[in-house]
Structures are given as C-alpha cells and as structure tokens.
Amino acid sequence: MPMIRILFVLLFACVQTAFAQKLVMPGDHPDPSVVKIGDTYWASATSSNWTPIFPLLSSNNLTDWTTVGHVFKEPPAWADYYFWAPEISYDNGKVYVYYSAHKKDGNLCVAVASADRPEGPYRDHGPLICEPAGSIDAFPMRDKAGKLHMIWKEDGNSVGKPTPIWIQEMNEERTAVLGEKRELFRNEAPWEANLVEGVAIMRHGDYFYAFYAAAGCCGTGCTYASGVARAKDLMGPWEKFSRNPILTHTDQWRCPGHGTPVERDGKYYFLYHGYNTASTVFTGREGLLQEFRFTPDGWVEFVQDEGNLVRQVSDREDRFRGNALPHYWEWNVFQKPSFALSSGELHLNALPTASGHFAGQKTLSGSYIASVVVRPRKGNAAAGLAVLGDERNTLTLYYTNDSIKLVSLRNGRDSTLTSTALRGGKKVHLQVTCTGGNSFVFGYSTNGRSFTPINNQPVSGSHLPPWDRALRIGVAARGPQGTKAVFDDFEVDY
C-alpha cells in the first residue's frame, strides 16, 4: 500500500539554559505523562478539544519520541469535550490511562480506560469521580501496604475556591473508589496562587514524593511553576519543600509544570511541559525533559547541565496516496471526520458553518511555510488553507467561484479581509507564511512556483488560540451539505 511520505529534513537546534530543560516533544503536548513498560517508555498528553484523543508516544531513551496511535478515536459515550491530563500507568500486566473530561450535562470528571498492550485498543470504564466543582488530574498510587489509591484535584479554582488534593482507595478493577476521601494538601503558599494541581507521586527511600504544579497554567499571562512535597506515609502528613518552587521560568522556557517523574539507567527525570519564549501559546505547551536527583537531606534538586540537545522536527509532505491519514492529523471534537482519500487526493466533505469542516496538525515551530493544492470543480465547496484555533477562531484562505478570499473568523463572527478574482484552471496553489507564531502572509499561485500575496501587510493571529490549546495548520471545506473540497500536496516547511 502506498505510504504518505514524511520528510525529515530539518534539525532544530535547542540551546539549553542553566537547568537544561530539553525539548523532546515539539509542538502542543500539554500535561505529559510517562511510564516504562518492558524496554520501552510510553507517554501521552492532553488533547483537549482535538480528536483522536490522547496521543500514544513511544521511545527507547526518553528523548526520541514517535506517535504510534491514540487512546480513543472518538469521545467515550459519557463525555463531550476537554480531554485533559491522561496519566498512563502499568500495573499487574495491564495498561491504564486515567484522564479528565467534561461529562455531558455535567462538569469535569476523572475516568479510566485500560488495555492489554500500551498501543491498545483501550476499553473505557467511565467516570470514577465527579465533584460539583469538577475533578481533574487523576494519579494512581499504592501505599506501603500495597493498597491502590486514586489521587486527584478538586477544581475549586473554577468557582473561586481553594484546590484540595484528595486521595481515596480504589478497587483493583478500577471501577469504583472505596471508603472516604482524605485531603493531602492544598494551595496555601503565596507562589501557588489560586491552585495546586497535576500531582504525580513516586516512592524513593523512606519517602513518597509528590511533584505538583501551581498558579496559572496557560495563555500569555501564565504563571505556572512546579513544586515538590514529601511524606513518609502516602496518607500524610505532607511537607512542602521550603525552597519551592523547584522549577520556574528560564530564558527559553516559560511556565514549566504538570509532568511525571521517571527513572532511566539509575537516573531520574521529569517529563513536563513549557511554553517556548519565542513562539509561546502559538506552538503551545511543548514536552520537556530534565534530570533531577535526591539530595542527602531527602529533597529533590534539578541537575545543572549546560549540554545541548539537537531536536529533529519534520517537514511534512502529504500526497494523500494511502487509505488513511497519518496520526498527526487532528479533528475538532465537535465535528465528526467526514472525508475520503481517492487517487492521491483528500476529498473533505463540507459544512455550511462559519469555520467549515476542518482538519489540522500541530505546528512544531513559530516559523513555517505551509501550502496545499486545491482542484477546482464545478459545484465544489470552498477549499481553504487554514490556520486553526478552534471552531470559532480561524484564518482561512479560500478558493471559491473563480476567486481567492481571505476570511477571518473571530469569536464566531467571520469577515472577509481581502479578495481577488482568479480563474484557477486545473489547480490552484494556496500558501501561508508564518513568522513569530502569529503573523501570517497568505498567497496563491497557478503554477506552484511564483506566489502572489493576497495581503500585503501581515495578518495577526493573536486572537486564535483558545486558552488551553495551540494553533494547528490544515485545510477546511465550507459549503452546503453534500458538497466537498478536493486537496492534494499538503506541505509544511519549517
């Protein structure tokens, strides 16, 4: 079967600062978790309102990761959106993914799915805990006696209240919690501001160690940082480190937090997320790795390492020649994918909504050139090259009815920024050049070599990313039900 060709052609040099926060998962990978199963490390990350849900990544060394699939192809029956913070774990020969999602006609809940193999398929067991204020960031842990417990955050900050971290015994089937919940700790220190969350616990020596995040996770005004607490008994009392926060901003990475500790070859590492200071929210919270060690007085410190990590990111060229799209294509959770691959083309069924029916992929840098070929046919929908925030915020260059049109969708209201007449012939090439993550110049061509800009001044995309997500680059089809847009040769050059 023909394969969609992916060109790995660019080395992305990532020079580290004092604590060597090494980029290992370029692009939007919030709240990463990791576990070792056999000789392989497996990881997942928040997908929020993109599907497929919860990417599954594998690595042999914690630095080179490959996305091999997803936990869910579509939302479980009980949930509708905000698929956050998957915690992947391995216990007694089975793989479990604990996660958060918004319950239909309810609030945020923590739930669990299981599989016999890390790559799946996964069976969803549904929600375990649904508090009125919302429940998120589940983490499983056994106490010294071997009893299994669930640890999670009550989402009090969403209603102006503190955020207790709770613990409760859980049955071995992962279908119910047992007994009464008990508080471990909450946000009380000034640096923690209005929340603590994202707790991940490991046991070392005489102590359990809880790595946690605090303050504001997301957006341009984020204040996230990471702390650690310890206890000799899982149920507490828990003591927070006097030198918290232990992980804060550097010259290159902002708002570090919400990760999982893991061991490799006798050394300890923390996999977590942070915003690149150059591209910030537009490339999103990217996966970072940093070594830490335990100090003689029983605390944690990160290892100072001035070494460099050369991170490979991929230019992509999709010719749509297979019978399936590769893993990196994503869809809006509110739009069921509806497309076909035929004769080396993507036939995307249209929607008559302002955003149309769209698909996209993570952007791996704040600077890139993306292009796609559209094939005009009578009766087809408008075919667009789109910069995607969500279903209410997009920038799209459409070819339709012998014209080129640049459309801005902002908070659900669309407006045409500029347009020009164009007799397309057999095909039209659409292009967008991005600089700084949020500055866009669109263009078109009938020969694929010389492009004519449609906007002489760059268009700002600063309004596009939702508070918990980054931009995607992709395609869109807008038109009456029953129509479609046809695409070929989608490329992203970083």
C-alpha positions as CSV (number, residue, x, y, z in Angstrom):
1,M,0.0,0.0,0.0
2,P,1.4,3.4,-0.9
3,M,2.5,5.4,2.1
4,I,2.1,9.1,2.8
5,R,5.6,10.5,2.6
6,I,7.0,12.3,5.6
7,L,10.3,14.2,5.0
8,F,12.6,14.5,8.0
9,V,14.9,17.3,6.8
10,L,15.4,19.9,9.4
11,L,17.4,19.9,12.6
12,F,16.0,22.2,15.2
13,A,18.9,23.3,17.5
14,C,17.7,23.8,21.0
15,V,20.3,25.5,23.2
16,Q,19.6,24.9,26.9
17,T,20.0,27.3,29.7
18,A,21.1,26.7,33.3
19,F,18.9,23.6,34.1
20,A,18.9,22.0,30.6
21,Q,15.2,21.9,30.0
22,K,15.4,19.7,26.9
23,L,12.8,19.8,24.3
24,V,11.8,16.2,23.5
25,M,8.2,16.6,22.2
26,P,8.0,19.6,19.8
27,G,4.6,21.1,19.4
28,D,1.5,21.1,21.6
29,H,1.9,18.3,24.2
30,P,0.4,19.6,27.4
31,D,0.4,17.6,30.7
32,P,2.7,14.8,29.5
33,S,2.8,11.5,31.4
34,V,5.2,8.6,31.0
35,V,5.7,5.1,32.1
36,K,8.2,2.3,31.3
37,I,6.8,-1.0,30.0
38,G,9.4,-3.6,29.3
39,D,12.2,-1.9,27.5
40,T,10.1,0.9,26.1
41,Y,8.8,4.2,27.5
42,W,5.2,5.2,26.7
43,A,3.8,8.6,27.0
44,S,0.6,10.5,26.4
45,A,-0.6,14.2,26.6
46,T,-3.7,16.4,26.7
47,S,-5.6,16.6,23.5
48,S,-8.4,18.9,24.8
49,N,-10.9,19.5,22.0
50,W,-9.0,17.8,19.3
51,T,-9.5,14.2,18.2
52,P,-8.3,11.5,18.0
53,I,-8.0,11.7,21.8
54,F,-4.8,11.3,23.9
55,P,-1.8,10.6,21.6
56,L,0.3,7.5,22.4
57,L,4.0,8.0,22.0
58,S,6.9,5.5,22.4
59,S,10.6,5.9,23.0
60,N,13.6,3.9,23.9
61,N,15.6,6.7,25.5
62,L,13.1,9.4,26.7
63,T,14.3,11.9,24.2
64,D,13.3,10.5,20.8
65,W,9.5,10.0,20.6
66,T,7.3,8.6,17.9
67,T,3.5,9.0,17.9
68,V,2.1,5.5,17.2
69,G,-1.6,6.0,17.9
70,H,-4.2,7.3,20.3
71,V,-6.2,6.1,23.3
72,F,-9.6,7.0,21.8
73,K,-10.5,7.5,18.1
74,E,-13.6,9.4,19.3
75,P,-15.0,10.6,22.6
76,P,-16.3,8.0,25.0
77,A,-20.1,7.9,25.2
78,W,-20.3,9.7,28.6
79,A,-18.0,12.7,27.7
80,D,-18.1,15.5,25.2
81,Y,-15.0,17.8,25.4
82,Y,-12.0,19.0,27.5
83,F,-10.0,15.7,27.3
84,W,-7.2,16.6,29.7
85,A,-4.2,15.2,31.6
86,P,-4.0,11.5,30.7
87,E,-1.9,9.6,33.2
88,I,-0.6,6.4,31.7
89,S,0.4,3.6,34.1
90,Y,1.2,-0.1,34.1
91,D,0.2,-2.5,36.9
92,N,-0.1,-6.3,37.1
93,G,0.2,-6.8,33.4
94,K,-2.3,-4.2,32.2
95,V,-2.0,-0.6,31.0
96,Y,-4.3,2.0,32.5
97,V,-4.9,5.6,31.3
98,Y,-6.5,7.8,34.0
99,Y,-7.9,11.0,32.4
100,S,-10.2,14.0,32.9
101,A,-13.1,15.0,30.6
102,H,-16.3,17.1,30.7
103,K,-19.3,14.9,31.4
104,K,-22.4,15.5,29.2
105,D,-24.8,17.8,31.1
106,G,-22.3,17.8,34.0
107,N,-18.9,19.0,34.9
108,L,-15.3,17.7,34.8
109,C,-14.7,14.1,36.0
110,V,-11.8,11.7,36.3
111,A,-12.1,8.4,34.5
112,V,-10.1,5.4,33.5
113,A,-9.5,3.2,30.4
114,S,-7.5,0.0,30.2
115,A,-5.7,-2.1,27.6
116,D,-3.7,-5.3,27.5
117,R,-1.0,-3.5,25.4
118,P,0.2,0.1,25.6
119,E,-0.7,0.6,21.9
120,G,-4.3,-0.5,22.7
121,P,-7.1,-1.0,21.9
122,Y,-8.4,0.7,25.1
123,R,-11.6,-0.1,26.9
124,D,-13.2,2.8,28.7
125,H,-14.5,2.2,32.2
126,G,-16.2,5.6,32.5
127,P,-16.0,8.2,35.2
128,L,-14.9,7.4,38.8
129,I,-15.2,10.8,40.5
130,C,-17.4,13.8,39.5
131,E,-17.4,16.6,42.2
132,P,-19.7,19.6,41.7
133,A,-16.8,21.9,41.2
134,G,-15.1,19.4,38.8
135,S,-12.5,16.7,39.3
136,I,-9.3,16.5,37.3
137,D,-5.7,15.3,37.2
138,A,-6.0,11.7,38.4
139,F,-3.0,9.8,39.5
140,P,-2.9,6.2,40.8
141,M,-0.6,5.2,43.7
142,R,-0.2,2.2,46.0
143,D,0.6,2.8,49.7
144,K,3.3,0.8,51.6
145,A,0.8,-2.0,52.3
146,G,0.1,-2.3,48.6
147,K,-3.4,-0.8,48.6
148,L,-4.4,1.1,45.5
149,H,-5.4,4.7,45.7
150,M,-6.6,7.5,43.5
151,I,-5.2,11.0,43.9
152,W,-6.9,13.9,42.2
153,K,-7.5,17.7,42.3
154,E,-10.9,19.2,43.1
155,D,-11.2,22.0,40.6
156,G,-12.1,24.6,43.2
157,N,-10.3,27.5,41.3
158,S,-13.1,27.3,38.7
159,V,-15.6,28.5,41.3
160,G,-13.2,30.8,43.3
161,K,-12.3,28.3,46.0
162,P,-9.1,26.5,47.1
163,T,-8.0,23.4,45.3
164,P,-7.6,20.4,47.7
165,I,-5.6,17.4,46.5
166,W,-7.7,14.3,47.5
167,I,-6.8,10.7,48.0
168,Q,-9.2,7.7,48.2
169,E,-8.8,4.0,48.0
170,M,-9.8,2.4,44.6
171,N,-10.7,-1.2,43.8
172,E,-8.4,-3.3,41.8
173,E,-10.9,-3.3,38.8
174,R,-10.6,0.5,38.6
175,T,-14.4,0.7,38.6
176,A,-15.0,2.4,41.9
177,V,-13.4,4.3,44.8
178,L,-13.8,2.9,48.3
179,G,-14.4,4.5,51.7
180,E,-13.9,8.2,52.3
181,K,-11.7,10.7,50.6
182,R,-8.9,12.4,52.5
183,E,-7.1,15.6,51.8
184,L,-3.3,15.5,51.2
185,F,-2.7,19.3,50.8
186,R,-4.0,22.4,49.0
187,N,-2.8,25.7,47.7
188,E,-1.6,27.8,50.7
189,A,1.8,29.1,49.8
190,P,1.9,32.6,48.1
191,W,3.7,31.2,45.0
192,E,0.9,28.7,44.5
193,A,-1.6,31.4,44.0
194,N,-5.1,30.1,43.2
195,L,-4.4,26.4,42.7
196,V,-2.2,23.3,43.0
197,E,-2.7,20.5,40.5
198,G,-1.1,17.9,38.3
199,V,0.2,15.8,41.2
200,A,2.5,12.8,40.3
201,I,3.9,10.7,43.1
202,M,6.9,8.4,43.3
203,R,8.4,6.5,46.2
204,H,12.1,6.7,47.0
205,G,13.8,5.6,50.1
206,D,11.8,6.5,53.2
207,Y,9.6,9.0,51.4
208,F,6.8,9.4,48.9
209,Y,7.5,12.5,46.8
210,A,4.6,14.5,45.2
211,F,5.6,16.6,42.2
212,Y,2.9,19.2,41.5
213,A,2.2,22.4,39.6
214,A,0.7,25.6,40.8
215,A,-0.6,29.1,39.8
216,G,-1.7,29.9,36.2
217,C,-1.2,27.1,33.6
218,C,-2.0,28.7,30.3
219,G,-2.0,31.6,28.0
220,T,0.2,34.6,27.5
221,G,-0.1,35.6,31.1
222,C,0.7,32.2,32.6
223,T,2.5,32.0,36.0
224,Y,2.9,28.2,36.2
225,A,5.7,26.7,38.3
226,S,6.5,23.3,39.9
227,G,7.0,22.3,43.5
228,V,7.6,19.1,45.5
229,A,6.2,17.8,48.8
230,R,7.1,14.6,50.7
231,A,5.6,12.3,53.3
232,K,6.6,9.0,55.0
233,D,3.1,7.7,54.6
234,L,1.0,8.1,51.5
235,M,-1.9,9.5,53.6
236,G,0.4,12.1,55.0
237,P,1.2,14.4,56.7
238,W,2.7,16.0,53.7
239,E,5.5,18.5,54.0
240,K,6.1,21.0,51.2
241,F,9.8,21.9,50.3
242,S,10.9,25.2,51.8
243,R,12.7,26.0,48.6
244,N,9.6,25.7,46.3
245,P,9.1,26.3,43.5
246,I,11.8,24.0,42.2
247,L,11.1,24.6,38.6
248,T,10.4,28.1,37.2
249,H,10.9,30.3,34.0
250,T,14.2,30.3,32.1
251,D,15.3,32.4,29.2
252,Q,13.9,29.8,26.8
253,W,11.0,28.1,28.5
254,R,8.1,29.7,30.4
255,C,5.5,28.2,32.8
256,P,7.0,24.8,33.4
257,G,4.9,22.1,35.1
258,H,2.4,19.3,35.2
259,G,4.6,16.3,34.5
260,T,5.7,12.8,35.7
261,P,8.9,11.6,37.2
262,V,10.5,8.5,35.6
263,E,13.7,6.5,36.0
264,R,16.2,5.5,33.4
265,D,19.5,3.7,33.9
266,G,19.6,4.7,37.6
267,K,19.0,8.3,36.9
268,Y,15.7,10.3,37.5
269,Y,14.0,12.5,35.0
270,F,10.9,14.8,35.0
271,L,8.8,14.9,31.8
272,Y,6.6,18.1,31.8
273,H,5.5,20.9,29.6
274,G,6.5,24.5,29.0
275,Y,6.0,27.4,26.5
276,N,8.8,28.4,24.2
277,T,9.6,32.1,25.0
278,A,9.7,32.9,21.3
279,S,6.5,31.2,19.9
280,T,4.6,30.9,23.3
281,V,1.0,30.0,23.0
282,F,1.1,29.6,19.3
283,T,3.1,26.4,19.3
284,G,1.7,25.5,22.7
285,R,2.9,23.7,25.8
286,E,5.8,21.5,24.5
287,G,7.2,18.4,26.1
288,L,10.4,19.0,28.1
289,L,12.7,16.6,29.9
290,Q,15.0,17.4,32.8
291,E,17.2,15.3,35.1
292,F,16.8,15.5,38.9
293,R,18.4,13.8,41.9
294,F,17.7,13.3,45.5
295,T,19.7,15.3,48.0
296,P,21.4,14.0,51.2
297,D,18.7,15.8,53.2
298,G,15.9,13.9,51.4
299,W,14.7,16.5,49.0
300,V,14.9,17.0,45.2
301,E,17.1,19.2,43.0
302,F,17.4,19.5,39.3
303,V,20.7,18.8,37.7
304,Q,22.6,21.7,36.2
305,D,23.7,20.7,32.7
306,E,24.8,23.2,30.0
307,G,24.7,20.5,27.3
308,N,22.8,21.0,24.1
309,L,20.1,18.8,22.6
310,V,19.7,18.8,18.9
311,R,16.0,18.1,18.3
312,Q,14.8,16.9,14.9
313,V,11.5,18.2,13.7
314,S,9.9,17.1,10.4
315,D,8.9,19.0,7.3
316,R,5.8,17.2,6.1
317,E,4.6,16.5,2.6
318,D,1.2,14.6,2.4
319,R,0.3,13.4,-1.0
320,F,-2.8,11.5,0.3
321,R,-1.9,8.3,-1.5
322,G,-2.8,5.8,1.2
323,N,-6.2,4.7,2.5
324,A,-5.8,6.5,5.8
325,L,-4.4,9.8,7.1
326,P,-1.3,9.7,9.4
327,H,-1.5,10.0,13.1
328,Y,-0.7,13.7,13.2
329,W,-3.9,14.9,11.5
330,E,-6.4,16.1,14.1
331,W,-10.1,17.0,14.0
332,N,-12.4,19.2,16.0
333,V,-14.1,17.2,18.8
334,F,-17.4,18.8,17.7
335,Q,-17.0,17.8,14.1
336,K,-17.1,14.1,13.2
337,P,-14.5,13.4,10.5
338,S,-16.1,13.0,7.1
339,F,-13.6,12.5,4.2
340,A,-12.3,10.1,1.6
341,L,-8.9,9.5,0.1
342,S,-9.1,8.8,-3.7
343,S,-6.5,8.9,-6.4
344,G,-4.0,10.8,-4.4
345,E,-6.5,13.4,-3.2
346,L,-8.2,14.3,0.0
347,H,-12.0,14.8,-0.5
348,L,-13.2,16.7,2.5
349,N,-17.0,16.9,2.9
350,A,-18.1,20.5,3.6
351,L,-20.1,22.1,6.4
352,P,-22.2,25.2,6.0
353,T,-20.8,26.7,9.2
354,A,-18.6,29.7,9.6
355,S,-15.5,27.6,10.2
356,G,-16.4,24.9,7.7
357,H,-15.2,21.3,8.2
358,F,-11.5,21.4,9.0
359,A,-8.6,19.2,9.9
360,G,-5.1,20.2,11.1
361,Q,-1.8,19.2,12.6
362,K,0.3,20.6,15.3
363,T,2.8,23.4,14.4
364,L,6.3,22.5,15.6
365,S,7.9,25.9,15.3
366,G,6.8,29.5,15.2
367,S,8.2,29.9,11.7
368,Y,7.0,27.9,8.7
369,I,5.6,27.9,5.2
370,A,2.5,25.8,4.5
371,S,0.9,25.1,1.2
372,V,-1.7,23.0,-0.4
373,V,-3.1,22.3,-3.9
374,V,-6.8,22.6,-4.4
375,R,-8.6,21.3,-7.5
376,P,-11.5,23.4,-8.7
377,R,-14.5,21.5,-9.9
378,K,-18.0,22.7,-10.7
379,G,-20.3,22.5,-7.6
380,N,-17.5,22.0,-5.2
381,A,-17.3,23.7,-1.8
382,A,-14.8,26.5,-1.0
383,A,-11.4,24.8,-0.4
384,G,-9.2,26.5,2.2
385,L,-5.8,26.6,3.7
386,A,-6.5,27.3,7.3
387,V,-4.7,28.4,10.5
388,L,-6.9,26.9,13.2
389,G,-7.6,27.9,16.8
390,D,-11.0,26.3,17.3
391,E,-14.4,26.2,15.6
392,R,-14.9,29.9,16.5
393,N,-11.4,31.3,15.6
394,T,-9.7,30.7,12.3
395,L,-7.8,32.4,9.4
396,T,-8.5,30.7,6.1
397,L,-7.5,31.4,2.5
398,Y,-10.4,30.0,0.4
399,Y,-10.6,29.4,-3.3
400,T,-14.2,29.5,-4.5
401,N,-16.1,30.5,-7.5
402,D,-13.1,31.8,-9.5
403,S,-11.9,34.0,-6.7
404,I,-9.5,33.9,-3.8
405,K,-10.8,35.1,-0.4
406,L,-9.0,35.6,2.9
407,V,-11.5,35.1,5.7
408,S,-11.0,35.8,9.4
409,L,-13.3,34.1,11.9
410,R,-13.1,35.7,15.3
411,N,-15.3,34.7,18.2
412,G,-17.7,33.0,15.8
413,R,-18.1,36.1,13.5
414,D,-16.5,35.9,10.1
415,S,-15.3,38.7,7.9
416,T,-13.6,38.9,4.5
417,L,-10.2,40.7,4.9
418,T,-9.4,40.8,1.2
419,S,-10.3,39.0,-2.0
420,T,-9.4,38.9,-5.7
421,A,-10.8,37.4,-8.9
422,L,-8.9,34.3,-10.1
423,R,-9.5,31.9,-13.0
424,G,-8.0,28.9,-11.5
425,G,-7.7,26.4,-14.3
426,K,-7.0,22.8,-13.3
427,K,-5.5,23.6,-9.9
428,V,-4.6,26.4,-7.6
429,H,-1.8,26.5,-5.0
430,L,-2.5,28.2,-1.7
431,Q,0.3,29.2,0.7
432,V,0.8,30.9,4.1
433,T,4.0,32.1,5.6
434,C,4.1,32.3,9.4
435,T,6.6,34.3,11.5
436,G,6.7,34.6,15.2
437,G,4.0,32.1,15.6
438,N,1.2,34.6,15.0
439,S,2.0,36.8,11.9
440,F,0.6,35.5,8.6
441,V,1.0,36.3,4.9
442,F,-1.2,34.4,2.5
443,G,-0.6,33.9,-1.2
444,Y,-1.7,31.9,-4.2
445,S,-0.3,30.6,-7.5
446,T,-1.5,28.8,-10.6
447,N,1.9,27.2,-11.3
448,G,3.2,26.4,-7.9
449,R,6.4,28.4,-8.4
450,S,5.6,32.1,-8.1
451,F,3.1,33.1,-5.4
452,T,1.2,36.4,-5.3
453,P,0.5,37.7,-1.8
454,I,-3.2,38.5,-1.1
455,N,-2.4,40.5,2.0
456,N,0.5,43.0,1.7
457,Q,0.5,43.6,5.4
458,P,0.8,40.5,7.7
459,V,-2.4,39.5,9.5
460,S,-2.2,38.9,13.2
461,G,-3.4,35.6,14.6
462,S,-3.0,36.7,18.2
463,H,-6.7,36.0,18.9
464,L,-6.7,32.5,17.5
465,P,-5.5,30.1,20.3
466,P,-8.0,29.0,22.9
467,W,-6.7,29.4,26.5
468,D,-5.7,25.7,26.7
469,R,-4.6,25.0,23.2
470,A,-2.2,26.0,20.4
471,L,-2.6,26.6,16.7
472,R,-2.9,24.0,14.1
473,I,-2.2,24.3,10.3
474,G,-4.5,22.5,8.0
475,V,-7.4,22.5,5.5
476,A,-11.1,23.5,5.5
477,A,-14.1,22.9,3.4
478,R,-17.0,25.3,3.6
479,G,-20.2,24.9,1.7
480,P,-23.7,23.3,1.5
481,Q,-24.2,19.8,2.8
482,G,-23.4,17.3,0.2
483,T,-20.6,19.3,-1.4
484,K,-16.9,18.7,-0.9
485,A,-13.4,20.3,-1.4
486,V,-10.6,18.5,-3.0
487,F,-6.9,18.8,-1.8
488,D,-3.5,17.5,-2.9
489,D,0.1,18.0,-1.9
490,F,-0.2,19.5,1.6
491,E,3.3,20.7,2.7
492,V,4.7,22.3,5.8
493,D,8.3,23.6,5.7
494,Y,9.9,24.6,9.0
